[in-house]
Amino acid sequence: MKKRHFVSLISTIKDSLSAHKNADWSDRKVIEIVAENITNKFAKYIKEQEDLERIGKTQEEFMIPPN
């Protein structure tokens, strides 16, 4: 796994935990839902990266330059 993938995973984890900061973490179901959410988001990111690599492009090539 490339460093940028780890950076994306860390960002996904932080965003998800922040979004669920008021959740009842003593409830096992909450933990399962958040873990599944993080896993699904990262799996989608990896799939997108693999698709870009397959066509020889990077995510940066598809970004809109700032005004």
C-alpha positions in Angstrom: 0.0 0.0 0.0 1.3 3.4 -0.9 1.8 6.2 1.6 -1.0 8.3 0.1 -3.4 5.4 0.8 -2.4 5.4 4.4 -2.9 9.1 4.5 -6.4 8.7 3.0 -7.2 5.9 5.5 -6.2 8.1 8.5 -8.3 10.9 7.1 -11.3 8.6 6.7 -10.9 7.3 10.2 -10.6 10.8 11.7 -13.6 12.1 9.7 -15.8 9.2 10.7 -14.9 9.3 14.4 -15.4 13.1 14.4 -18.8 12.6 12.7 -19.8 10.1 15.4 -18.3 11.8 18.4 -21.6 11.9 20.2 -22.4 8.3 19.6 -22.9 5.9 22.5 -19.6 4.0 22.2 -20.6 1.6 24.9 -23.1 0.2 22.4 -21.5 -2.6 20.4 -23.8 -1.9 17.4 -22.5 1.6 17.2 -18.9 0.3 17.0 -19.9 -2.1 14.3 -21.7 0.5 12.2 -18.8 3.0 12.4 -16.2 0.3 11.6 -18.3 -0.8 8.6 -18.7 2.8 7.4 -14.9 3.4 7.6 -14.2 0.1 5.8 -16.7 0.8 3.0 -15.4 4.3 2.5 -11.8 3.1 2.3 -12.7 0.2 0.0 -14.4 2.7 -2.4 -11.3 4.9 -2.3 -9.0 2.0 -3.1 -11.3 0.8 -6.0 -11.2 4.4 -7.4 -7.4 4.4 -7.2 -7.1 1.0 -8.9 -9.4 2.2 -11.7 -7.3 5.3 -12.2 -4.1 3.3 -12.2 -5.5 0.9 -14.7 -6.0 3.8 -17.2 -2.7 5.4 -16.3 -4.0 8.5 -14.5 -3.8 9.9 -11.0 -6.4 11.5 -8.9 -4.5 14.8 -9.1 -5.0 14.8 -12.9 -8.8 15.0 -12.4 -8.7 17.7 -9.8 -10.0 21.2 -10.8 -7.3 23.8 -10.3 -8.0 26.6 -7.8 -9.2 30.0 -9.2 
